[in-house]
Amino acid sequence: MTKTYNISRRGSRTNPHDLPFDFVFEWFNGTEEIGIVCSLHAAIELEKEFKKFGYKIREFGIDDCRYKDASV
């Protein structure tokens, strides 16, 4: 099974309580899916590291400058 990751935006873009941790970084390691709430900077750095380990983007990545809005 393919190892994948996904980055999505959660909550409201205008709600100060969601900032700065308004992104979710999720990954599937072949057996289970794990997710963490993080900042945009952390999501970018995690994406770089997961690419090094052979993970493939599922849906949109930081490089696409498009995010799935998890609040919808």
N, C-alpha and C positions, 0 to 999 in steps of 0.2 A: 504494500500500500504506500502511496506517495505521502511524504512528510510535507505539510502545508502550514502556512500562517496567514493571518488576516488582521488588518487594522481597521477599526471602526471608531466613529465618534459617538459618544454617549451624552445624554442629557441635553440641556439647553445651551446654545452658544452665548446667551446673554445672562445666564444665571451665574453670579460670582461664586456660588457654593460648589459648582462643578469644576471650576478652574483651580489650579492648572492641570488637574488630573482628569481631563475630559476625553481621553482616548482609551480604547480597550485593545490590547494586543493578545490575540488568541493563536494557539498553534495546535496542530494535530501531529503526534509523533508516530502514528501508525496503529496505536492501540487506544489512546485516550486523547480528549481535547482539554486543553488547559487555557485559562485566560487570566490576565491581570489588568487592572486599571492603572494607567500611567499618563505621563505628560507627553506632549508632542515630541519633545526632544528624546525622551526615553524610547518612544515608538520608533523613531528614526534610527537610533543606535541599535535597538533590538533587531530591526529589519536587516541592518548590515551584518550583524552576527549570525542571524538565522540563514541568510543567503550563503555565508561561508560554509555552513554545515549542510548545504544541499537542500534546504527547504524551498518550496515553490510558493509563490503568492496565490492565495485563493481570493477571488474578487479583486479588490483594488489595493494598491500599495502606495507608499509615500511617494515613490518615483512618478506615479500617475497624477499626483496632485488632486486626486478625487477620493472622497471618503464615503463609505456607507454610513448613513446617519442611524445609529442604534436607537434613537428615541422615536423613530417613525414606526 
